[in-house]
């Protein structure tokens, strides 16, 4: 499971009056760019994960790798990219930022490639379908609701910290009940983060639109935020509902 500093995107004050039509068109273009980046990153991750799945079915080396302690290095590798993207995005060019994001997506594909070796294909497809529908609905709600979701932020962040701690603890205690609770709470937390992040990104547009370069880079960071919500929600849903290979 991965996450990053959700306040990394800088806020810039607005100083130029613009018409509602200009703001609406610009906002739609900005949000569409975010979803395009996110969709492409998910496609990259899926292709890499499918490659691992296909190799893992027949290649004993891949099976041994994901069955050894080295799998933790693979599974945690995306965190390094998240830290780089979160801490250095303001100093990186748009091209290098986007390239790093795509590289992150490829590494994430390696990180989640193990699920094809553990869960049945039908379960993976069902979990992916449920996640896509849920994500779409939650993101649409976050974009269209007039209700401020900012009050959820502190609760969700604290819940996320607790979720990480509980997950680490369960690595040692291996409790099925705790694992079920972690997965259920994880789905709820990332569902809330999806709606909140969508609203946050929408509201940030007015502050960012005065700087074209920053706006483009922020679209990549917004895609990263939503991508992480999708991937984590998918993994928790799969853990809750998936059937494992015997």
C-alpha positions in Angstrom: 0.0 0.0 0.0 1.3 3.4 -0.9 0.4 7.0 -0.2 1.9 10.4 -0.5 1.7 13.9 0.9 -1.7 15.1 -0.3 -0.8 18.7 0.4 2.2 18.6 -1.9 0.5 20.6 -4.6 1.3 24.3 -4.1 -1.6 26.8 -3.9 -1.1 30.0 -5.8 -3.3 33.1 -5.3 -5.5 34.3 -8.1 -4.9 37.8 -9.5 -6.6 37.9 -12.9 -10.4 38.1 -13.2 -11.8 35.6 -15.7 -15.3 34.8 -16.9 -17.2 31.8 -15.7 -17.0 30.3 -19.2 -13.2 30.5 -19.2 -13.0 29.0 -15.8 -15.4 26.2 -16.7 -13.6 25.3 -19.9 -10.2 25.5 -18.2 -11.4 23.4 -15.3 -12.8 20.7 -17.6 -9.5 20.6 -19.5 -7.5 20.4 -16.3 -9.6 17.6 -14.8 -9.7 15.7 -18.1 -5.9 15.8 -18.2 -5.8 14.4 -14.7 -8.0 11.5 -15.6 -6.1 10.9 -18.8 -2.8 10.7 -17.0 -4.4 8.4 -14.4 -5.9 6.1 -17.0 -2.7 5.7 -18.9 -0.8 5.0 -15.7 -3.3 2.3 -14.8 -3.0 0.8 -18.3 0.8 0.7 -17.9 0.5 -1.0 -14.5 -2.0 -3.5 -15.9 0.2 -4.5 -18.8 3.2 -5.1 -16.6 1.1 -7.0 -14.0 -0.3 -9.2 -16.8 3.2 -9.8 -18.0 4.2 -11.0 -14.6 1.1 -13.1 -14.3 1.9 -14.8 -17.7 5.5 -15.4 -16.8 4.7 -16.5 -13.3 2.4 -19.3 -14.5 5.3 -21.0 -16.4 8.6 -19.5 -15.1 9.8 -21.0 -11.8 12.3 -18.1 -11.4 9.4 -15.6 -11.2 7.5 -17.9 -8.9 10.6 -18.2 -6.6 11.2 -14.5 -6.7 7.7 -13.6 -5.6 7.8 -16.4 -3.0 11.1 -15.1 -1.5 11.8 -12.2 0.9 12.9 -10.2 -2.2 9.2 -9.7 -3.0 9.1 -7.1 -0.3 11.7 -5.0 -2.2 9.5 -5.3 -5.3 6.3 -4.4 -3.4 7.9 -1.4 -1.6 9.8 0.0 -4.6 6.9 2.2 -5.7 7.3 4.2 -2.4 10.6 5.5 -3.6 8.9 7.0 -6.7 6.1 8.4 -4.6 8.6 10.2 -2.4 10.5 11.6 -5.3 7.4 12.8 -7.0 6.0 14.4 -3.8 9.2 16.1 -2.7 10.7 17.2 -6.0 7.8 17.9 -8.4 8.2 21.7 -8.1 11.9 21.4 -9.2 11.2 18.9 -12.0 10.2 19.8 -15.5 6.8 18.6 -16.7 8.4 16.1 -19.1 10.6 14.6 -16.4 7.7 14.5 -13.9 5.5 12.7 -16.4 8.2 10.3 -17.3 8.8 9.5 -13.6 5.1 9.0 -13.1 5.0 6.5 -16.0 8.0 4.7 -14.5 6.3 4.6 -11.2 3.2 3.0 -12.8 5.4 0.3 -14.4 7.1 -0.4 -11.1 3.7 -0.6 -9.4 2.7 -3.2 -12.0 5.7 -5.3 -10.8 4.6 -4.7 -7.3 1.0 -5.9 -7.8 2.0 -8.7 -10.2 1.8 -11.2 -7.4 -2.0 -11.0 -7.3 -2.3 -13.0 -10.5 -0.3 -15.8 -8.8 -2.5 -15.8 -5.7 -6.1 -15.0 -6.8 -8.2 -16.5 -9.5 -8.6 -14.5 -12.7 -12.3 -14.2 -12.3 -12.0 -12.7 -8.9 -9.5 -10.2 -10.1 -11.8 -9.1 -13.0 -14.8 -8.8 -10.6 -12.8 -6.7 -8.1 -11.5 -4.5 -10.9 -15.1 -4.0 -12.2 -16.4 -3.1 -8.8 -13.5 -0.8 -8.1 -14.0 1.0 -11.4 -17.7 1.5 -10.8 -17.2 2.6 -7.2 -14.3 4.9 -8.1 -16.3 6.5 -11.0 -19.3 7.2 -8.7 -17.3 8.5 -5.9 -15.2 10.8 -8.1 -18.3 12.1 -9.8 -19.8 12.8 -6.4 -16.7 14.7 -5.3 -16.8 16.8 -8.4 -20.5 17.7 -8.4 -21.4 18.0 -4.7 -21.9 21.4 -3.3 -21.1 20.1 0.2 -17.6 20.7 1.4 -15.7 17.5 2.1 -12.8 19.2 3.7 -14.0 18.2 7.2 -13.3 14.6 6.2 -9.6 15.3 5.6 -8.3 15.0 9.1 -10.4 11.9 9.8 -9.3 10.2 6.6 -5.6 10.9 7.2 -5.7 9.7 10.7 -7.5 6.6 9.6 -4.9 6.0 6.9 -2.1 6.2 9.5 -4.0 3.8 11.7 -4.5 1.5 8.7 -0.8 1.4 8.0 0.1 0.6 11.6 -2.5 -2.1 11.8 -1.2 -3.6 8.5 2.3 -3.7 9.8 1.1 -5.3 13.1 -0.8 -8.0 11.1 2.3 -8.9 9.2 3.5 -10.4 12.5 0.3 -11.6 14.1 -1.3 -13.0 10.9 -4.8 -12.5 12.3 -7.6 -13.3 9.9 -10.1 -11.2 11.8 -7.7 -8.2 11.9 -7.0 -8.7 8.2 -10.7 -8.6 7.3 -11.1 -5.5 9.4 -8.1 -3.8 7.7 -9.5 -4.6 4.3 -13.0 -3.3 5.1 -11.7 -0.1 6.7 -9.3 0.3 3.8 -12.1 0.3 1.3 -14.0 2.9 3.3 -10.9 5.2 3.7 -9.9 5.1 0.1 -13.5 5.6 -1.0 -13.6 8.8 1.1 -10.2 9.9 -0.2 -11.4 9.5 -3.8 -14.3 11.9 -3.3 -12.3 14.3 -1.2 -9.3 14.3 -3.6 -11.6 15.0 -6.6 -13.2 17.9 -4.8 -9.8 19.2 -3.7 -8.3 19.0 -7.2 -11.3 20.9 -8.6 -11.0 23.6 -6.0 -7.2 23.9 -6.5 -7.7 24.8 -10.1 -8.5 28.4 -9.4 -5.3 28.9 -7.5 -3.1 27.0 -10.0 -4.5 28.4 -13.2 -2.3 31.5 -13.1 0.8 29.5 -13.8 0.5 27.3 -16.8 3.7 25.2 -16.0 2.6 24.6 -12.4 -0.9 23.7 -13.6 0.4 21.0 -16.0 2.7 19.5 -13.3 -0.2 19.6 -10.8 -2.3 17.6 -13.2 0.3 14.8 -12.9 0.3 15.0 -9.2 -3.5 14.9 -9.2 -3.4 11.8 -11.3 -1.0 10.2 -8.8 -3.3 11.0 -6.0 -6.4 9.4 -7.7 -4.3 6.5 -9.1 -3.2 5.6 -5.5 -6.8 5.7 -4.3 -7.9 3.4 -7.2 -5.1 0.9 -6.7 -5.4 0.7 -3.0 -9.2 0.4 -3.1 -8.9 -2.4 -5.7 -6.4 -4.4 -3.6 -8.6 -4.1 -0.5 -11.8 -5.1 -2.5 -9.9 -8.1 -4.0 -8.7 -9.2 -0.5 -12.3 -9.0 0.8 -14.1 -10.7 -2.2 -11.4 -12.6 -4.1 -11.1 -16.4 -4.4 -7.5 -17.7 -4.0 -5.8 -20.2 -6.2 -5.6 -23.6 -4.5 
